Amino acid sequence: MAEYLRRPDDMERITTPELAKAFIDEQIAAVKAQVGDNKVLLALSGGVDSSVVAALLIKAIGKNLVCVHVNHGLLRKGEPEQVIKVFKDEMDANLIYVDAVDRFLDKLAGVSDPETKRKIIGGEFIDVFAEEARKLEGIKFLAQGTIWPDILESEAGIKAHHNAGGLPEDLDFDLVEPVRILFKDEVRVVGKELGLPDNMVYRQPFPGPGLGVRCPGAITRDRLEAVRESDAILREEFAKAGLEGKVWQYFTVVPDFKSTGVTDGKRTFNWPCIIRAINTTDVMEVSVEHLPAELIDHLVKRITTEVAGINRVLIDYTPKPPATVEYE
Ligand code: XMP
């Protein structure tokens, strides 16, 4: 049924709490009518779209929504904890937390080719999710955070709409896609109305392969930890400087080479940490954010003193093109 639902040409853009509330009420009724007393499964990453779908479905069907949060070890600092806090502790969701960190990192060990890394991460994710789905009984529906641009882009042949794709054939679910006709800004307004925290609703884009593409080459646990810790410091300092929500995307990368440094009179041989902060409207063309000198000085100090294995901080001032946003 959801497959055929299209955004009406004259649909008013959802920009206010009132419009969001009307949409939520409408979708709650639609979901109840679609799924009845059946159980619905959802892969809850903690990103904006899946979080909004989760919050909406919890309102509609409560514990009949089964959320699966897979920690693949490539999430940002604090993300799995926040998913558990918001959905399990505060919204009382039926949430299954899967710690698959070792499984992913063992598979990725020694793999340096970017496309192979992406394939392993995507394939392993489907395997883990399918295993969880098979353990559950009586699941008829799969909820997804498909949004209207996903549909438009797949129809235009720009990108395959991959949400449902990839699950093995025996897992033949009907789809529940309550935010399917919304644009991203509308999903955020709806999420806010559903009571999700601002740092979830206004979150910057984060790639599916996560920190894996910011740890170029073969991922090692120590270098991955340096990416995660430096990213956490960067986010914290951007928030303090009032840049959160103003700069479109910002993150750190720790490349796989070392350089000489000195700490407390002793020679070090450690990695550099690269800071990338960019702005864009369409992601096809990207410009760099020029950071205030004081903030840069402060970031250099914190990252080199607090993050193990880093002795140098570099800033990437390259627009797209010629560089892409991510390093892999
Ligand atoms: P690039 O590196 O292609 O990134 O210039 C453009 C935007 O897309 C994000 N990105 C991804 N998002 N899965 C995603 O969901 C991915 O595999 C992926 N790769 C890149 C990137 O963070 C940037 O916002």
Residues whose N, C-alpha, C, O or C-beta is under 5 A from the ligand:
A	BS01	XMP	P205 F206 P207 G208 P209 V283 T324 V325 E326
